Amino acid sequence: MDKYPVTLERIEKYLALTEKALGKVSIIGDLGSENHSKAQDILEMVGAYLSDSKYFLKDGRGDDAFAAITYANGWLDCGVRLGYIDAKGDWQLFTLSSQLA
């Protein structure tokens, strides 16, 4: 038995947080700008990892599901910190710097 098992409850918590965060964000750059394109790319990666996490969870692969959802959250935080994605000042869902809060 694993010393630190990832529970279904914990995976579902992070899935819900990621979906909530995705519903909150917006792209900062103007449509057609390089920054807008970068933000779209980041959000596509978030969506892919979110989808992967759900697939892994359904397939009974909890560790993989947890890894994928934490990657999704990392991509979101990265997009916010780089200034491509607006987190609306939500320091509870995102890792904000004092300049962005």
N, C-alpha and C positions, 0 to 999 in steps of 0.2 A: 504494500500500500504506500502511496506517495505521502511524503511528510507534509507537503503543502498542496493539497488537491484544490483545483479550481472548481468551485461549486456551480451548479446550474443557476442558483440564485444570483451569484456574482456576475455570471455571464449575461443573464437577462437584465441585470441592473445597468451594465455598461452598454448593452444594446439599446436600452431605452434612453440612456443619457446621450448616446450618439445621435439617435433619431431626433431627440429634442434639440440638440445643438444644431443639427442640419436644418431644422425648421426655423431656426433663429437667425442664421447667418445670411449675409448678402455679399455680393462682390463689390469691391471698392472701385476698381477701374472702369473707365468708360467702355461701352461696347465697341469692340474692334481694336482696343488698345492692347499692348503687350501684357500689361498687368491684368487685364480682364481675361486674356487667354491663359495666363499662368494660374489665375484663380479657378477658372473652369477646369483646368488640368488637375489641380489639387482636389477639387470637389468630385471629379470623376474617380480619382484614386480612393477617396473616402467612400464613395458609393460602392466601388468594387470590393474594398475590404469589408464593408458592412454586409454586402451580399455573400461574400465568402464566409464570414462568420456565421451567418444564418444557415448556410449550406452545411458547414462543418457541425454545427449544433444539431441539425436535423439528422446528420449521419452518425451521431453519437461520438463525435471527436471534440470533446469539450476543451481540451488543451489548445487545439488548433483554432477553435472558435474564439477562445479568449485572446489568443495571440493576434488573430485578425482584427478583432474589435479594438484592441489597444493600438494597433497600427493605424486604424481609421482615426482614432482620437489624436494620435500623434500628428497625422497629416493635417487635421483641422487646426490644432494648436500652431503648427508650423505656418500655415497660411495666414493665421491671425497675426502671429509675431512678425512675419515678413511684411505685413501691411497689404496683403492682397484680399483678405477677407475681413469683413466687419463683424465683430462679435457683439456689437451693441453694448459694450462695457460690462458684459456678464462675466464677472470673475469667478463665479461658481461653476460655470460650464467650461471655461477656457482659462488657459494660463496667460494672463495679461501682464505686460510690463507696466510700470507706473506711468509711462508716457501714453499708453493706449487706454488705460482705465478711465 
